[in-house]
């Protein structure tokens, strides 16, 4: 028995959707996507600076 089987994840997602509503999930997804993009762009900038220093 797995800790997080697909059935468990769907059940958790469904309960969260009922509690918070679809608009909160849209905002959460948008914020998460922006955070990941910003993180990747900063990592690329830092990586370029590190290569120039050495």
N, C-alpha and C positions, 0 to 999 in steps of 0.2 A: 504494500500500500504506500503510495507516494504522498508526500506532504502536500504538494500543490499539484493535483491532477487538473486537467482542463475543466472538469466538472466543478471542482472547488473554485477555480478562478472565475468561471462564468457566474457562479452563485454570488461570490463576493462582489463582482462587477455589477450585477443586477441589484443587489442591496444598496450599494453605494449610489447607483443611478437613481434609485427611488428616494434615497435620503437627500441627495444634493441637487438633483435635477440636471437636465442636459446642458443648461447654460453654464453651470459651474464646470462641467467636464470640458466644454469647448474652451473656456478660459484657461483651464488647467493645461490642456493640450497645447494651446497657443504659447503659454508661458514656458512650458517644458521645451517646446521646439526652439523658441528664441534663446533659452538658456543653453541648450546644446550647441546651437549655431555660434553663440558668443564664445563659448568655451573652446570650440574648435578653432575659431579665428584667432583667439588669444594664444592658443598653443602653437599655431603656425607662426605668429609674430615672435613669440619667445624662442621658438626653435631657430628661426632665422637670425635672431640676435646672438644666440649662443654659438652658431656656426661662424659668425663674423668675429666674435671675440677670440676664438681659438685659432 
